[in-house]
């Protein structure tokens, strides 16, 4: 018993020493049963995010629009609704980048800018140009001073799990900041409002709401890497942004022509897959397959045929049909492109001259919906089902009720909306 009691005393003393010794690490921790963390890395991270938001704030603007029907309602004595959105200044002379759907169909566009002294200035804006396929629009305001700008970086250096900062005007709440991480890069199976377009989305979990569209998505350097654009309203933390590289390609077109003059070859292509290979009796390989040729178009005149496999464009490998379509369109009208092609396993080289894409019918201001609540004729995909236009808001108030969602067409029952 004496030995056992002595053992318990020794063990108890060792335990006390073990508890006391860590507390002796610093004088401030004496008397505690734990060692207090300094949270240095967390404080540094918070400081970085705060600095990014604070420095970018003066360059982020709120956008309010009115359509002809709104003005008529006001003339009839009814309370007119206003569309809301976000944007950011890209040139000191008052050029502003936003989403095309924010200003689509608007007869009046008003931009609110934060003055250096802290109050808000309002300017009427003109729409220099807009492009529905990339959902980009360029605005211009006449300010009496040079305006602060955000620098445009590249989404090519962005990776999944990178931190991003989003600033915008959700539900009219100007300069709201949300923070999140990049969830996925290169999401091409999401088409806002059921429209075909040149989308290559960055998926992120930062909160996006109606009114955020057109606002900047910033990296930790405070540079713009994407433009906030769409959100899945049936889920949480599923937002989408357009890579700034796409906007940088179309901005010169919008400034000079008011629209994008896309290069066009007159052909359709699909990714090389086992199903496509079987349909065209092809061996397994890489590249994209030509599935249709427009009679009399540049592709036919150059000698391309259905079933040809395009493996290279201007000495660069071609792996995805979506990427090839964008690269051709972005090169513009009048340029020559060189294709490396495999036909029945035989390598070939072809030079094609890009022509202007035939005029397309302007997209409707809103999306027609079927009885089930799904846009009529909307494409089916895993991530994109029910799509609806920009919700209207009467300024700073509770969010308007969302239109009831249908069951969806992609099997996930999700609802993707343009904010």
C-alpha positions as a Markdown table, in Angstrom:
| # | Residue | x | y | z |
|---|---|---|---|---|
| 1 | Unk | 0.0 | 0.0 | 0.0 |
| 2 | Unk | 2.8 | 2.4 | 0.9 |
| 3 | Unk | 4.4 | 1.7 | -2.5 |
| 4 | Unk | 1.2 | 2.2 | -4.4 |
| 5 | Unk | 0.4 | 5.4 | -2.5 |
| 6 | Unk | 3.9 | 6.6 | -3.3 |
| 7 | Unk | 3.4 | 5.7 | -7.0 |
| 8 | Unk | 0.1 | 7.8 | -7.1 |
| 9 | Unk | 1.9 | 10.7 | -5.5 |
| 10 | Unk | 4.7 | 10.5 | -8.1 |
| 11 | Unk | 2.2 | 10.2 | -11.0 |
| 12 | Unk | 0.2 | 13.2 | -9.7 |
| 13 | Unk | 3.4 | 15.3 | -9.4 |
| 14 | Unk | 4.4 | 14.4 | -12.9 |
| 15 | Unk | 0.9 | 15.4 | -14.2 |
| 16 | Unk | 1.1 | 18.7 | -12.4 |
| 17 | Unk | 4.6 | 19.3 | -13.9 |
| 18 | Unk | 3.2 | 18.4 | -17.4 |
| 19 | Unk | 0.4 | 20.9 | -17.0 |
| 20 | Unk | 2.6 | 23.7 | -15.5 |
| 21 | Unk | 5.6 | 23.4 | -17.8 |
| 22 | Unk | 3.8 | 24.6 | -21.0 |
| 23 | Unk | 2.4 | 27.5 | -19.1 |
| 24 | Unk | 6.0 | 28.6 | -18.5 |
| 25 | Unk | 6.6 | 29.1 | -22.2 |
| 26 | Unk | 5.8 | 32.8 | -21.8 |
| 27 | Unk | 5.2 | 35.0 | -18.9 |
| 28 | Unk | 1.8 | 36.0 | -20.1 |
| 29 | Unk | 0.6 | 32.4 | -19.9 |
| 30 | Unk | 1.6 | 31.7 | -16.4 |
| 31 | Unk | -1.3 | 30.5 | -14.3 |
| 32 | Unk | -3.2 | 29.1 | -17.3 |
| 33 | Unk | -3.7 | 25.4 | -18.2 |
| 34 | Unk | -3.0 | 26.1 | -21.9 |
| 35 | Unk | -0.6 | 27.9 | -24.2 |
| 36 | Unk | -2.4 | 30.8 | -25.9 |
| 37 | Unk | -2.0 | 30.8 | -29.7 |
| 38 | Unk | -0.8 | 34.1 | -31.2 |
| 39 | Unk | -2.9 | 33.6 | -34.4 |
| 40 | Unk | -0.3 | 35.4 | -36.4 |
| 41 | Unk | -1.0 | 33.7 | -39.7 |
| 42 | Unk | -4.8 | 34.2 | -39.3 |
| 43 | Unk | -4.3 | 37.9 | -38.4 |
| 44 | Unk | -2.1 | 38.3 | -41.5 |
| 45 | Unk | -4.7 | 36.7 | -43.7 |
| 46 | Unk | -7.4 | 38.8 | -42.3 |
| 47 | Unk | -5.3 | 41.9 | -42.8 |
| 48 | Unk | -4.7 | 40.9 | -46.5 |
| 49 | Unk | -8.4 | 40.4 | -47.2 |
| 50 | Unk | -9.3 | 43.7 | -45.5 |
| 51 | Unk | -6.6 | 45.6 | -47.4 |
| 52 | Unk | -7.9 | 44.1 | -50.7 |
| 53 | Unk | -11.5 | 45.2 | -50.0 |
| 54 | Unk | -10.5 | 48.6 | -48.7 |
| 55 | Unk | -8.3 | 49.5 | -51.6 |
| 56 | Unk | -10.7 | 48.3 | -54.2 |
| 57 | Unk | -13.8 | 49.9 | -52.8 |
| 58 | Unk | -13.5 | 53.3 | -54.5 |
| 59 | Unk | -13.3 | 51.7 | -57.9 |
| 60 | Unk | -16.5 | 49.6 | -57.5 |
| 61 | Unk | -19.7 | 51.2 | -58.6 |
| 62 | Unk | -23.4 | 50.5 | -58.3 |
| 63 | Unk | -25.6 | 50.5 | -61.4 |
| 64 | Unk | -29.3 | 51.3 | -61.5 |
| 65 | Unk | -31.3 | 50.8 | -64.7 |
| 66 | Unk | -34.8 | 51.6 | -66.0 |
| 67 | Unk | -36.5 | 50.2 | -69.0 |
| 68 | Unk | -39.2 | 51.8 | -71.1 |
| 69 | Unk | -41.9 | 49.9 | -69.2 |
| 70 | Unk | -40.6 | 51.2 | -65.9 |
| 71 | Unk | -40.8 | 54.8 | -67.1 |
| 72 | Unk | -44.3 | 54.2 | -68.5 |
| 73 | Unk | -45.4 | 52.9 | -65.1 |
| 74 | Unk | -44.0 | 56.0 | -63.4 |
| 75 | Unk | -45.9 | 58.2 | -65.8 |
| 76 | Unk | -49.1 | 56.3 | -65.0 |
| 77 | Unk | -48.6 | 57.0 | -61.3 |
| 78 | Unk | -47.3 | 53.5 | -60.4 |
| 79 | Unk | -44.2 | 52.9 | -58.4 |
| 80 | Unk | -41.5 | 52.2 | -61.0 |
| 81 | Unk | -39.1 | 49.3 | -60.4 |
| 82 | Unk | -35.4 | 49.6 | -61.1 |
| 83 | Unk | -32.9 | 47.1 | -62.1 |
| 84 | Unk | -29.7 | 46.9 | -60.0 |
| 85 | Unk | -26.2 | 45.7 | -60.7 |
| 86 | Unk | -22.5 | 46.3 | -60.1 |
| 87 | Unk | -19.5 | 47.3 | -62.1 |
| 88 | Unk | -15.9 | 48.5 | -61.7 |
| 89 | Unk | -13.8 | 51.3 | -63.2 |
| 90 | Unk | -11.1 | 50.1 | -65.6 |
| 91 | Unk | -9.9 | 53.5 | -67.0 |
| 92 | Unk | -9.5 | 56.9 | -65.2 |
| 93 | Unk | -11.6 | 58.6 | -67.9 |
| 94 | Unk | -14.7 | 56.8 | -66.7 |
| 95 | Unk | -14.9 | 53.5 | -68.6 |
| 96 | Unk | -16.7 | 50.9 | -66.5 |
| 97 | Unk | -17.0 | 47.1 | -67.0 |
| 98 | Unk | -20.1 | 45.3 | -66.1 |
| 99 | Unk | -22.3 | 42.4 | -67.2 |
| 100 | Unk | -24.4 | 42.8 | -70.4 |
| 101 | Unk | -27.5 | 41.5 | -68.7 |
| 102 | Unk | -27.4 | 44.3 | -66.2 |
| 103 | Unk | -28.0 | 46.9 | -68.8 |
| 104 | Unk | -29.8 | 44.9 | -71.4 |
| 105 | Unk | -32.9 | 46.7 | -72.7 |
| 106 | Unk | -32.3 | 49.7 | -70.4 |
| 107 | Unk | -33.2 | 53.2 | -71.6 |
| 108 | Unk | -31.6 | 54.8 | -68.6 |
| 109 | Unk | -28.4 | 53.8 | -66.8 |
| 110 | Unk | -27.2 | 55.6 | -63.6 |
| 111 | Unk | -23.8 | 54.8 | -62.0 |
| 112 | Unk | -23.1 | 55.6 | -58.4 |
| 113 | Unk | -19.5 | 56.3 | -57.6 |
| 114 | Unk | -17.9 | 56.7 | -54.2 |
| 115 | Unk | -16.2 | 60.1 | -53.8 |
| 116 | Unk | -12.9 | 60.3 | -52.0 |
| 117 | Unk | -14.6 | 62.3 | -49.3 |
| 118 | Unk | -17.0 | 59.5 | -48.6 |
| 119 | Unk | -20.2 | 60.6 | -50.3 |
| 120 | Unk | -21.8 | 59.1 | -53.3 |
| 121 | Unk | -21.9 | 60.7 | -56.8 |
| 122 | Unk | -24.4 | 59.7 | -59.5 |
| 123 | Unk | -23.7 | 59.9 | -63.2 |
| 124 | Unk | -25.8 | 59.0 | -66.2 |
| 125 | Unk | -23.9 | 56.4 | -68.2 |
| 126 | Unk | -23.9 | 55.6 | -71.9 |
| 127 | Unk | -23.5 | 52.0 | -73.0 |
| 128 | Unk | -20.5 | 52.0 | -75.3 |
| 129 | Unk | -21.0 | 48.4 | -76.3 |
| 130 | Unk | -22.3 | 45.1 | -75.1 |
| 131 | Unk | -21.9 | 41.4 | -76.0 |
| 132 | Unk | -24.5 | 38.8 | -74.9 |
| 133 | Unk | -22.3 | 35.8 | -75.7 |
| 134 | Unk | -19.7 | 36.8 | -73.2 |
| 135 | Unk | -22.2 | 38.8 | -71.0 |
| 136 | Unk | -19.8 | 41.8 | -71.0 |
| 137 | Unk | -20.8 | 45.5 | -71.3 |
| 138 | Unk | -18.7 | 48.6 | -71.4 |
| 139 | Unk | -20.1 | 51.8 | -70.0 |
| 140 | Unk | -18.8 | 55.4 | -70.0 |
| 141 | Unk | -19.5 | 58.2 | -67.5 |
| 142 | Unk | -18.3 | 61.8 | -67.7 |
| 143 | Unk | -16.8 | 62.6 | -64.3 |
| 144 | Unk | -15.1 | 65.9 | -63.6 |
| 145 | Unk | -12.0 | 64.1 | -62.2 |
| 146 | Unk | -9.8 | 61.1 | -62.9 |
| 147 | Unk | -11.3 | 58.0 | -61.4 |
| 148 | Unk | -9.5 | 55.2 | -59.5 |
| 149 | Unk | -9.2 | 52.0 | -61.4 |
| 150 | Unk | -8.8 | 48.3 | -60.7 |
| 151 | Unk | -6.0 | 46.5 | -62.4 |
| 152 | Unk | -7.0 | 43.5 | -64.6 |
| 153 | Unk | -4.9 | 40.4 | -64.0 |
| 154 | Unk | -5.4 | 37.0 | -65.5 |
| 155 | Unk | -7.4 | 34.0 | -64.4 |
| 156 | Unk | -4.7 | 31.7 | -65.8 |
| 157 | Unk | -2.9 | 31.8 | -62.5 |
| 158 | Unk | -6.0 | 31.1 | -60.4 |
| 159 | Unk | -6.3 | 27.6 | -58.9 |
| 160 | Unk | -8.9 | 25.7 | -56.9 |
| 161 | Unk | -9.0 | 26.7 | -53.2 |
| 162 | Unk | -7.4 | 30.1 | -53.9 |
| 163 | Unk | -9.0 | 32.9 | -51.8 |
| 164 | Unk | -11.1 | 35.5 | -53.7 |
| 165 | Unk | -12.9 | 38.7 | -52.7 |
| 166 | Unk | -16.2 | 39.8 | -54.3 |
| 167 | Unk | -17.5 | 43.4 | -54.0 |
| 168 | Unk | -20.9 | 44.4 | -55.3 |
| 169 | Unk | -24.3 | 45.8 | -54.9 |
| 170 | Unk | -26.6 | 42.9 | -53.8 |
| 171 | Unk | -30.2 | 44.1 | -53.4 |
| 172 | Unk | -29.0 | 47.7 | -53.5 |
| 173 | Unk | -26.6 | 47.3 | -50.6 |
| 174 | Unk | -23.7 | 49.1 | -52.1 |
| 175 | Unk | -20.1 | 48.0 | -51.5 |
| 176 | Unk | -20.9 | 44.7 | -49.9 |
| 177 | Unk | -18.0 | 42.4 | -49.5 |
| 178 | Unk | -18.0 | 38.6 | -49.5 |
| 179 | Unk | -15.1 | 36.3 | -49.3 |
| 180 | Unk | -14.6 | 32.7 | -50.4 |
| 181 | Unk | -12.5 | 30.3 | -52.4 |
| 182 | Unk | -12.4 | 29.1 | -55.9 |
| 183 | Unk | -14.3 | 25.8 | -56.1 |
| 184 | Unk | -13.6 | 24.8 | -59.7 |
| 185 | Unk | -12.0 | 26.2 | -62.9 |
| 186 | Unk | -13.3 | 25.9 | -66.4 |
| 187 | Unk | -17.0 | 25.2 | -65.8 |
| 188 | Unk | -18.4 | 25.2 | -69.4 |
| 189 | Unk | -21.7 | 23.3 | -68.8 |
| 190 | Unk | -23.5 | 26.3 | -67.3 |
| 191 | Unk | -25.4 | 28.6 | -69.6 |
| 192 | Unk | -27.2 | 31.6 | -67.9 |
| 193 | Unk | -30.7 | 32.3 | -69.1 |
| 194 | Unk | -30.5 | 29.3 | -71.3 |
| 195 | Unk | -28.5 | 31.2 | -73.9 |
| 196 | Unk | -25.6 | 29.8 | -75.9 |
| 197 | Unk | -22.4 | 31.8 | -75.1 |
| 198 | Unk | -18.7 | 31.8 | -74.7 |
| 199 | Unk | -18.7 | 30.9 | -71.1 |
| 200 | Unk | -15.8 | 29.3 | -69.2 |
| 201 | Unk | -16.8 | 29.9 | -65.7 |
| 202 | Unk | -14.9 | 30.1 | -62.5 |
| 203 | Unk | -17.0 | 28.4 | -59.8 |
| 204 | Unk | -16.7 | 29.9 | -56.3 |
| 205 | Unk | -18.3 | 29.7 | -52.9 |
| 206 | Unk | -18.3 | 33.5 | -52.1 |
| 207 | Unk | -21.9 | 34.7 | -51.6 |
| 208 | Unk | -23.5 | 36.2 | -54.7 |
| 209 | Unk | -27.0 | 37.7 | -54.8 |
| 210 | Unk | -29.1 | 39.7 | -57.3 |
| 211 | Unk | -27.3 | 43.0 | -57.8 |
| 212 | Unk | -23.8 | 41.4 | -57.6 |
| 213 | Unk | -23.6 | 40.8 | -61.3 |
| 214 | Unk | -20.9 | 42.8 | -63.0 |
| 215 | Unk | -18.9 | 43.3 | -59.8 |
| 216 | Unk | -15.2 | 42.4 | -59.5 |
| 217 | Unk | -13.8 | 39.1 | -58.2 |
| 218 | Unk | -10.3 | 39.9 | -56.8 |
| 219 | Unk | -7.3 | 37.9 | -55.9 |
| 220 | Unk | -5.2 | 38.6 | -52.8 |
| 221 | Unk | -3.1 | 41.1 | -54.8 |
| 222 | Unk | -6.3 | 43.2 | -55.2 |
| 223 | Unk | -6.4 | 42.6 | -59.0 |
| 224 | Unk | -9.5 | 41.5 | -60.9 |
| 225 | Unk | -9.4 | 37.9 | -62.0 |
| 226 | Unk | -13.1 | 37.5 | -62.9 |
| 227 | Unk | -16.5 | 39.2 | -63.1 |
| 228 | Unk | -19.3 | 38.0 | -60.9 |
| 229 | Unk | -22.1 | 36.7 | -63.1 |
| 230 | Unk | -24.5 | 33.9 | -61.9 |
| 231 | Unk | -25.6 | 31.9 | -58.9 |
| 232 | Unk | -27.3 | 28.6 | -58.3 |
| 233 | Unk | -30.2 | 29.7 | -56.1 |
| 234 | Unk | -31.2 | 26.2 | -55.1 |
| 235 | Unk | -27.9 | 25.6 | -53.4 |
| 236 | Unk | -25.5 | 27.4 | -51.1 |
| 237 | Unk | -22.1 | 28.7 | -52.1 |
| 238 | Unk | -22.4 | 27.9 | -55.8 |
| 239 | Unk | -21.6 | 31.0 | -57.7 |
| 240 | Unk | -20.1 | 31.6 | -61.1 |
| 241 | Unk | -17.8 | 34.3 | -62.5 |
| 242 | Unk | -16.5 | 35.0 | -66.0 |
| 243 | Unk | -12.7 | 35.0 | -66.2 |
| 244 | Unk | -11.3 | 38.5 | -66.8 |
| 245 | Unk | -9.3 | 37.2 | -69.8 |
| 246 | Unk | -12.5 | 36.9 | -71.7 |
| 247 | Unk | -13.5 | 40.4 | -70.9 |
| 248 | Unk | -10.0 | 41.7 | -71.8 |
| 249 | Unk | -10.5 | 40.1 | -75.2 |
| 250 | Unk | -13.9 | 41.7 | -76.0 |
| 251 | Unk | -13.3 | 45.2 | -74.4 |
| 252 | Unk | -11.4 | 46.6 | -77.5 |
| 253 | Unk | -14.2 | 45.4 | -79.7 |
| 254 | Unk | -16.8 | 47.1 | -77.5 |
| 255 | Unk | -14.8 | 50.3 | -77.4 |
| 256 | Unk | -14.2 | 50.4 | -81.2 |
| 257 | Unk | -17.3 | 48.8 | -82.7 |
| 258 | Unk | -19.9 | 48.7 | -79.9 |
| 259 | Unk | -20.1 | 44.9 | -80.4 |
| 260 | Unk | -17.8 | 42.0 | -80.8 |
| 261 | Unk | -16.7 | 41.1 | -84.4 |
| 262 | Unk | -16.2 | 37.4 | -84.1 |
| 263 | Unk | -14.1 | 35.2 | -86.4 |
| 264 | Unk | -16.2 | 32.5 | -88.1 |
| 265 | Unk | -15.4 | 29.4 | -90.0 |
| 266 | Unk | -18.8 | 27.9 | -90.7 |
| 267 | Unk | -18.4 | 24.5 | -89.0 |
| 268 | Unk | -19.4 | 22.7 | -85.8 |
| 269 | Unk | -17.1 | 20.7 | -83.7 |
| 270 | Unk | -17.4 | 18.3 | -80.7 |
| 271 | Unk | -14.9 | 16.9 | -78.2 |
| 272 | Unk | -13.3 | 13.6 | -79.2 |
| 273 | Unk | -15.1 | 10.9 | -77.2 |
| 274 | Unk | -15.8 | 7.2 | -77.7 |
| 275 | Unk | -19.4 | 8.0 | -78.8 |
| 276 | Unk | -18.2 | 10.6 | -81.4 |
| 277 | Unk | -15.5 | 8.3 | -82.6 |
| 278 | Unk | -18.0 | 5.5 | -83.1 |
| 279 | Unk | -20.4 | 7.7 | -84.9 |
| 280 | Unk | -17.7 | 8.9 | -87.4 |
| 281 | Unk | -15.9 | 5.6 | -87.5 |
| 282 | Unk | -12.7 | 7.1 | -86.1 |
| 283 | Unk | -9.9 | 5.5 | -84.1 |
| 284 | Unk | -9.2 | 6.7 | -80.6 |
| 285 | Unk | -7.2 | 9.8 | -80.5 |
| 286 | Unk | -7.1 | 13.4 | -79.4 |
| 287 | Unk | -8.4 | 16.7 | -80.6 |
| 288 | Unk | -11.9 | 17.8 | -81.7 |
| 289 | Unk | -14.1 | 16.3 | -84.4 |
| 290 | Unk | -15.7 | 18.3 | -87.2 |
| 291 | Unk | -19.4 | 17.3 | -87.1 |
| 292 | Unk | -21.0 | 19.8 | -89.5 |
| 293 | Unk | -19.9 | 22.1 | -92.3 |
| 294 | Unk | -21.8 | 25.2 | -93.6 |
| 295 | Unk | -22.1 | 25.1 | -97.3 |
| 296 | Unk | -20.1 | 27.9 | -98.9 |
| 297 | Unk | -18.5 | 28.8 | -95.6 |
| 298 | Unk | -14.7 | 29.3 | -95.0 |
| 299 | Unk | -14.3 | 25.8 | -93.7 |
| 300 | Unk | -15.8 | 24.2 | -96.7 |
| 301 | Unk | -13.8 | 26.4 | -99.1 |
| 302 | Unk | -10.6 | 25.5 | -97.3 |
| 303 | Unk | -11.4 | 21.8 | -97.8 |
| 304 | Unk | -12.4 | 20.7 | -94.3 |
| 305 | Unk | -14.7 | 17.7 | -94.2 |
| 306 | Unk | -17.1 | 16.2 | -91.7 |
| 307 | Unk | -15.2 | 13.6 | -89.6 |
| 308 | Unk | -11.9 | 15.5 | -89.8 |
| 309 | Unk | -10.1 | 15.7 | -86.4 |
| 310 | Unk | -8.5 | 19.0 | -85.6 |
| 311 | Unk | -5.5 | 18.5 | -83.3 |
| 312 | Unk | -3.8 | 21.9 | -83.6 |
| 313 | Unk | -4.4 | 25.6 | -84.1 |
| 314 | Unk | -1.5 | 27.8 | -85.0 |
| 315 | Unk | 1.0 | 25.3 | -83.6 |
| 316 | Unk | -0.9 | 24.9 | -80.3 |
| 317 | Unk | -2.6 | 21.7 | -79.3 |
| 318 | Unk | -6.4 | 21.6 | -79.5 |
| 319 | Unk | -8.1 | 19.4 | -76.9 |
| 320 | Unk | -11.6 | 20.9 | -76.2 |
| 321 | Unk | -14.2 | 22.0 | -78.7 |
| 322 | Unk | -15.3 | 24.8 | -76.4 |
| 323 | Unk | -11.8 | 26.2 | -76.3 |
| 324 | Unk | -11.4 | 26.0 | -80.1 |
| 325 | Unk | -14.7 | 27.9 | -80.7 |
| 326 | Unk | -13.5 | 30.7 | -78.4 |
| 327 | Unk | -10.0 | 30.9 | -79.8 |
| 328 | Unk | -11.4 | 31.2 | -83.3 |
| 329 | Unk | -14.0 | 33.8 | -82.3 |
| 330 | Unk | -11.5 | 35.8 | -80.3 |
| 331 | Unk | -9.1 | 36.2 | -83.2 |
| 332 | Unk | -11.5 | 38.4 | -85.0 |
| 333 | Unk | -12.4 | 39.0 | -88.6 |
| 334 | Unk | -9.8 | 38.8 | -91.5 |
| 335 | Unk | -7.2 | 36.8 | -89.7 |
| 336 | Unk | -5.7 | 33.6 | -91.1 |
| 337 | Unk | -5.5 | 30.5 | -88.9 |
| 338 | Unk | -3.6 | 27.3 | -89.5 |
| 339 | Unk | -5.1 | 24.0 | -88.6 |
| 340 | Unk | -3.3 | 20.7 | -88.0 |
| 341 | Unk | -5.8 | 18.0 | -89.1 |
| 342 | Unk | -6.0 | 14.2 | -89.1 |
| 343 | Unk | -8.2 | 12.7 | -91.9 |
| 344 | Unk | -8.5 | 9.0 | -91.8 |
| 345 | Unk | -5.3 | 8.9 | -89.7 |
| 346 | Unk | -3.4 | 11.0 | -92.3 |
| 347 | Unk | -1.9 | 14.3 | -91.0 |
| 348 | Unk | -2.8 | 17.5 | -93.0 |
| 349 | Unk | -2.3 | 21.2 | -92.7 |
| 350 | Unk | -4.8 | 23.8 | -93.7 |
| 351 | Unk | -5.0 | 27.6 | -93.7 |
| 352 | Unk | -8.4 | 29.3 | -93.3 |
| 353 | Unk | -9.3 | 32.9 | -93.4 |
| 354 | Unk | -11.8 | 34.0 | -90.7 |
| 355 | Unk | -14.9 | 35.8 | -91.8 |
| 356 | Unk | -17.4 | 37.7 | -89.7 |
| 357 | Unk | -20.0 | 35.7 | -87.9 |
| 358 | Unk | -23.4 | 36.1 | -89.6 |
| 359 | Unk | -25.8 | 38.4 | -87.8 |
| 360 | Unk | -27.6 | 36.7 | -84.9 |
| 361 | Unk | -31.0 | 37.6 | -83.7 |
| 362 | Unk | -30.9 | 39.7 | -80.6 |
| 363 | Unk | -31.6 | 37.6 | -77.5 |
| 364 | Unk | -34.9 | 38.2 | -75.8 |
| 365 | Unk | -35.1 | 40.5 | -72.8 |
| 366 | Unk | -36.5 | 37.7 | -70.7 |
| 367 | Unk | -36.7 | 33.9 | -70.9 |
| 368 | Unk | -39.9 | 32.2 | -71.8 |
| 369 | Unk | -40.8 | 29.4 | -69.4 |
| 370 | Unk | -42.7 | 26.3 | -69.8 |
| 371 | Unk | -45.6 | 25.3 | -67.6 |
| 372 | Unk | -43.2 | 23.3 | -65.4 |
| 373 | Unk | -41.2 | 26.5 | -64.8 |
| 374 | Unk | -38.3 | 25.6 | -67.1 |
| 375 | Unk | -37.2 | 28.0 | -69.9 |
| 376 | Unk | -38.6 | 26.8 | -73.2 |
| 377 | Unk | -35.9 | 25.3 | -75.3 |
| 378 | Unk | -33.2 | 25.6 | -72.6 |
| 379 | Unk | -30.3 | 23.2 | -73.0 |
| 380 | Unk | -30.0 | 20.3 | -70.6 |
| 381 | Unk | -27.0 | 19.8 | -68.5 |
| 382 | Unk | -26.0 | 18.5 | -65.1 |
| 383 | Unk | -25.5 | 21.9 | -63.5 |
| 384 | Unk | -27.9 | 24.2 | -65.5 |
| 385 | Unk | -31.6 | 23.7 | -65.3 |
| 386 | Unk | -34.1 | 26.5 | -64.5 |
| 387 | Unk | -32.7 | 29.9 | -65.6 |
| 388 | Unk | -34.4 | 33.2 | -65.0 |
| 389 | Unk | -33.5 | 36.8 | -65.9 |
| 390 | Unk | -32.2 | 39.5 | -63.5 |
| 391 | Unk | -34.6 | 39.9 | -60.6 |
| 392 | Unk | -36.0 | 43.4 | -60.3 |
| 393 | Unk | -35.7 | 45.4 | -57.1 |
| 394 | Unk | -37.1 | 48.5 | -55.6 |
| 395 | Unk | -33.9 | 49.6 | -53.9 |
| 396 | Unk | -32.9 | 48.7 | -50.4 |
| 397 | Unk | -35.6 | 46.3 | -49.3 |
| 398 | Unk | -36.1 | 42.6 | -48.7 |
| 399 | Unk | -35.3 | 40.5 | -51.7 |
| 400 | Unk | -38.2 | 40.0 | -54.1 |
| 401 | Unk | -39.7 | 36.5 | -54.1 |
| 402 | Unk | -38.0 | 34.2 | -56.5 |
| 403 | Unk | -40.0 | 32.6 | -59.3 |
| 404 | Unk | -41.0 | 29.1 | -58.4 |
| 405 | Unk | -38.5 | 26.6 | -59.7 |
| 406 | Unk | -39.5 | 23.6 | -61.8 |
| 407 | Unk | -38.1 | 20.1 | -61.3 |
| 408 | Unk | -35.2 | 20.8 | -63.6 |
| 409 | Unk | -33.9 | 18.8 | -66.5 |
| 410 | Unk | -30.5 | 17.7 | -65.5 |
| 411 | Unk | -31.4 | 15.3 | -62.7 |
| 412 | Unk | -30.0 | 17.4 | -59.8 |
| 413 | Unk | -33.1 | 19.6 | -59.2 |
| 414 | Unk | -30.9 | 22.7 | -59.0 |
| 415 | Unk | -31.9 | 26.2 | -60.1 |
| 416 | Unk | -29.3 | 28.4 | -61.7 |
| 417 | Unk | -30.0 | 32.2 | -61.9 |
| 418 | Unk | -28.3 | 35.2 | -63.2 |
| 419 | Unk | -28.1 | 37.7 | -60.3 |
